[in-house]
Amino acid sequence: MAGTHDRTLLDVLKSWDGDWYLSIAEHGYTAGDGGLVDAGGNFTQNTTLAFFPGYPMLIALLSSLTATSPVFVGLAVSLASGVVAAYGITRLAGSRRTGLILVALFASTPMAVTLSMVYSEALFSACAAWALVGVLERRWWLASLCCVGAGLVRPSAGVLILIVIVAVVLYGHTYRGVFAALLCPLGLVGFMLFVADRTANPFGWFVLQKAGWGTAFDGGVNTGEFVGTVLTSNASLMETANVLVVLGAVVLCVVVVVRRLPWPLVAYGVGLVVMTAGSSGVTYSKMRLLVPAFTLLLPIAVGLARRRTGTVLAVLAATALLSGWFGGYALTAWPYAI
């Protein structure tokens, strides 16, 4: 598909946010624009601060240690993180069969192609999965350290941090639990303070997101308008798919609540949907931002686990093929950022 659109596969797999991450990995946050601009076509000395440092700094470290091109290191980190995430997701499902099906569903969501790109979805998913494992198994150090890592990768780590703190309050009345609760916000808070210092504004990161990508929490007003427009007009495939995924995610939020799944899994999935659907910004990115919301797929995995193996394999093969094609379409035929 890349060749059909006169692009190389490597260029496709590092496009959009991938170029920003690679720029930070190679030059840090002091680099010039390198031809990169925000959603408004602008670049300032602080634009790169909108991107969290965990993923690009890991690329920089491993690239330096192995003398390997950052782009190949970035792809390797994503693939390895996906495997780590898969093991954690399997632990959350309750049984091996359900866990393997859940992993397959996670890997074949509409924008699962980002798990194979120079994007941070896989790394964040790995941190999130094992943070939730830590909470459910009362392994507070595991949960806390994974929260710190997630906080250096994505702002949605805020959901995990709240879950860990609440879980410690409910179940972790030990010095170890209390210390873990105090430690878990350090990644996210530390980066926010770094940006605040660089921009001389305590809300610097939020200002950069709003100015560069129009991203801000508006309670879902922008998403609601987008959904209404798409459902009442001749919208593109990408726009329609985003709307269907967001609406599907909302339905799954209701399902996981009704099914009474463990509250940390429910809170994580619902929290990511609230953050994604409740924010304005690049609407075509909502499918990608929902990729780590794997706990919402658990009721589907449980239902499939009760079916015959042949039926399960047929369903998973179909979703994988559809996801693979749609990911290729989004990166090659669709002209805008994902």
N, C-alpha and C positions, 0 to 999 in steps of 0.2 A: 504493500500500500504506500509505503514511503517512496519507493521507486516510481510509482505511477504519478506521484506529485513532485517529482524531481528533487527529492530530499534523500539524505542518507539515513540509515537506521539509527546510527549513533547520534546524529543531530536531533532526530525526533525524540530519542529517549532522554535527552538532556535539555529539552526546550523549556521555555517559559521560566518557572521558578528554578528549574535546574541550572540555568545560566547564572542566576543570582547566587545560588548556593556555591557554585564553582568559583565565581568571582570572589566571594568571601573566603572560601577555602584557600585560594591562591594569594589574595592580597589583603585579607582582613577587612575591617570596616573603614579603612582609610583610603580605599581605592577610588580611582576616577570612575566615570560611568561605564567605560568600555563599550559604549553603544547601548547600554541598558537604560530603559526608562520605565517609569511607573505607568499605571493605567491611564493617566492623563497625558502621557507623552513627555513627562518632565523628569529631571534628575537634580537632586541637591546633594550636598555633602553628607546629609544624614539619611538619605533614602534607603541605603542598605540596612540601616538599623531596624527596619520593619521586619527583617527576617531573623529568626531565632538562631543562636550560634551552635547549638548542640550537634546538628548534622554536619554543617560545613567544617566545624573544627575537628570533628572525628575524621572527616575526609582528609583534612590537612595533615593531621597526625599520622594516619596510616600511609598517606602518600609519601610523606617524608621518610618514614621508617622503611618503606618497601621500594622507594625510588620508582614508583608507578604513577602514571598519569592520573590526575585527580578525577577525571571523568570515569575511568575504569574502576577506580577505588570507590567512587560514589555508587556506581551500579552494584559493585560487590557488597558494599555496606547494606544497600537496600535488600538484596537477595538474602544475605545472611540474617538480617533483621527479620525478614519475612519468615524464615525458618524458626528463629527464636520465638517470634509471635505465635507461630503455629503450635509449638509445644505448649506455650502458656494457655492458648485458647482451648486446646484439648483438655487441659487440667480443669478448666472451668465448667465443662459440659456435664460432668457427673458419670459418664460412661465412655469407654474408648470408642465405641461405634458412633455414638452421638457426637463425640468430640471430633472425630475424623470428618464426619459429614459437615459439622460446623466450620471446620477449617476449609473444606472444599467450597462451601457457600461464601465464606469470607474472601477466598481467592478468586471468586467469579462474580463479585459484585460489579455493577456497570463500569466503574472507574478503577477496578483492581489493577489495571495496567500501571498505575502509579507505584505499585509495589515492585515493579521492575524498572523503575525510572530513577533518575537523580532527583528524587523527591523525598520528603521526610515522613510520608505516611507509614512506611514499613517500620521505621525506627520508633516512631511514636506508638504504633500498635504493639510493638514488642514491650516497650516500657509499660504501657497501659495493661496489657494482658497479665504481666507478672506482678504489677502493683495490685491488681484485683485478686490474683492468686494469694499474694501476701495477706490481703485483708481477710479473705475467706478462711485461710488456714491459720490466721492469727500470727503470722510471721511478720512482725512489725518492722524489722530492719529491712526485709525484702521490699515490703510495700513502700517504706519511706524512701529508700535509695532509688527505687524505680520512679517514684514521684519526682524526686530531684532531677533525674535524667529527663523525664517527660517535660518538666518545666523549662528545660533548656532547649526543647525541640518545638513545642507548640503551645499557644496560649490556652488551648482547651485542657491543658494539664490542671487548670483550676478546678475542674470537675473532680479529678482524681484526688487532689489535695483535700477538698471538702469531704470526700468519702472517707479518706484515711483518718482525718481528724474526728469525724463523727463516730467512726468505728472504734477508735481508741477511747473516746468518751464512753461508749456503750460497753466495750468489752476489754479494753486494754488498761486496766487500772494498775499498771506497774511502772516502775521508773523507766524501763525500756520502752514501753508503749508511749509514755508521755514525751520522752526524748525524741522518739521517732516522729511524733506528731509535730513537735517543734522544728524538726529537721526538714520535713517533707516540702515546705513551701520555698526552701532556699533557692532552688534553681530558677523558678519563675520570678520570685521577688528580686533575686540578685540581678537578673537580666533587665528587669524593669527599672531598677535603680541605676544600672549602667547607662541605659538609654536616657533616663531622666538627667543624669549628670552630663551626658554628651549634648543634650538638647537644651539644657538649662530650663527644663520644664518637668514638673513632677508627673505629668500625664503625657510625657513626650512620645511614648510608643503609640498611644491611642491617637495622638495628633497626627503622627506620621501615617498611620493606617487610614485615617479619615481623609487626609490631604492627598495621599498617593493612590489609594484604591477605593475611596468612598466607603470604607468599612467602619461601621459603628453599630452598637446594639440599639435597635429601634423598636424592640418588642414584636418584630415580625411584620411591620408595616410594609417595608420594601418587598419582602417575600410574598406577602398577600397580594400586593399590586401586580407583581410578576406573574403569580399563578393566575390571577384574573385575566390578565392580558393574553397569556398563552392559551388559556382554555376558551377564549372568545375570538381568536384571530388565527390567521394562517401562519402558525409558528413553525420554526425549523425543527428538525429531528432532535438536535441537541437541547433546545429550549424545552421541548415537550418531554424529553427523557428526564431532565432536571426536575420538572414539576412532578412527574409521576414518582420519581424516587423520593422527593421530599414528602409528598402525600403518603406514599407507602411507609416511609419512616415514621410518620405521625401515627398511622394505623398500628404499626408494630409496637410503638410506645404504649398504646392502649392494651395490646395483647399481652405484653410482658407484665403489665400491672395486673391484669385480670388473672393471668396464670400464676401469679404470686411467686415469681422467681426470686432468688435471694436479693435482698434490697440493694446491695452494692452493685450488682449487675444491672438492675433496673435503673438505679440512679445514674450510672455511667452512660447507658444508652440514651436515656431521656435527656440527660444533661447535654450530651453532644448535639442532639436534635434541637434543643432549645437554643444553644449557642449558634448553631448553623442557620436554622430557620428564623431566629430572632435577630439576625444581623443583616444590615444592608451590605452592599458591595458588589463584587463581580458575581452575578447570579449563576453563571455557567460553572462556577467552582463548587457549588453546593454538593454535587454528587461526590466529588473528590474528598471534600471535607467530612463526608459521612462514611467514608471507607473504614475508618477505625471503630465505627459503632457496631462492632461484631456481636455484642451481646443481644442486640435486637433480633438477630437471626436465630437465636437459640430455640424459640418455639417451632420454627420451621424445621430445624435440625431434629428436634425431638419427634416431630410428626413423621419425617422421612425415615427416621431410625426404626419406626414400627412397620415400615413397608418392606416388601421383598427386596433382596439385594439387586435383582435385575432392574426393578423400578427405580431404586435409588441411583444406580449407575446411569440409567438413561436420563434422569432429571439432571444430575450433576454434569454429565457430558454436554447436555443441551445448554445449560447455563454457562459453562466454561467456554463453549464455542461462541455463544452470543456475546459474552463479555470480551473475549479476545477480539472479535470483529468490531465491537463498539469502541473498544479502546483504540484500535487502529484507526477507526474513523475519526475519533475525537482528536487524535494527534496529527492526522494527515489531511483529511478532507475539511475538517472544521478549522476556519482560519483564525479563531480567537483563542485566548488563554483558557485553560481548563481550571 
